[in-house]
Amino acid sequence: MRLISAEEIDEALNFPSLIDALAHAFQGGFVAPARHHHTIERSGGASATHLLMPAWMAEGKPGEAWLGTKIVNIFPDNGRLGLPAVLGLYILQSGTTGEPRAAMDGTRLTHWRTAAASALAARFLARADASHLLIIGAGALAPFLVRAHASVRPITEVTIWNHRRAGAQKLAASLSEPGWRVRVADDLEAAVRAADIISCATLSSAPLVAGAWLVPGQHLDLVGAFNLVMREADDEALRRARVFIDTEAALSEGGDVAIALRGGAIERGHIVADLGALCRGATGRTRPEDITLFKSVGAAIEDLAAAMLVWDKLARH
């Protein structure tokens, strides 16, 4: 069994090819049962979350058969220790014999596939001329979201807002790309109103984006808020937007959409489609002035598609 590090994953992947791999996976041929979701109570701190996320290729899928499982731990207080809040391991196995083939850095794989899923959704939902990206949150996922969105839309301006300005400044300094103007925002409302794409990746327990701030033509990408006590956008934002989700799990897991449904702020019929339906031809953005919203809670087929692509690239060397 091969051990594959974060550095090897970085060398193997690029967003155009990964986004295409995810689009192919969402079109069908992969099986992903409901994730195992366990809360781990911790005295004196935030509760942790332990996830098990299996997926496999359906029988009859052409090519080599694969199955895999991601083990994810989410410890919100890790920032105090200088550690990422999300840590994980991915086990890639033969779908024919069950033989373990690789153990991959699950944290890095998650960064890549999560950002790629947001960018895949933006292919269908963000305006084709969207050039100003606002990133809310400056954690480990943020630079991946910037580069993923920039791979599908002509991003020339990146604004970063973080609850601690120093984190936003550090991220801004790391994003030195030709053709990008990067700045740090202090006024979140003004930053939201000025952006074409707003991408949130936080652990906020209260809404950060108010629906009253949104303007026609925007796309709102909600990646954080992984449980039912977290929010990144308020009910008004969901009511004003054409809402899309990555999978049906977003209806009951994570904040934002699930909370709005439970509270009666929106009804099930307000959810237009999931990412699989978009990849199979469902209508996304219908007019330039639409406000669109994508809620991601993460899908095991994304992990398997990403792990297969890493294996394919590394097996050539």
TAUR-V621034 format. One line per field, one symbol per residue. psi: psi as a letter, one per 40 degrees, with the letter a starting at -180 (. if undefined). A space follows every 10 residues. Layout:
# TAUR-V621034
psi=???
This chain:
# TAUR-V621034
psi=hhhhiddddd ddiidddddd dddddeeiei hhihihhhhh hhheaiiihh ihgiiihihe hiahiiiihh hhhhgdeddd efiidhiihh hhihedeehh dihihddddd dddddddddd dddddiideh ehhhhhhfad ddddddddde eeighehhhh hidhdddddd dddefghheh hhihidhddd dddeidhhhh gifieihdhh deeiiieihh hhdageieei idiiddddde ihhiididde deiiacdddd ddeediidee hdiiddddde eihbhdidei hihhhheihd dddddddddd ddddee.
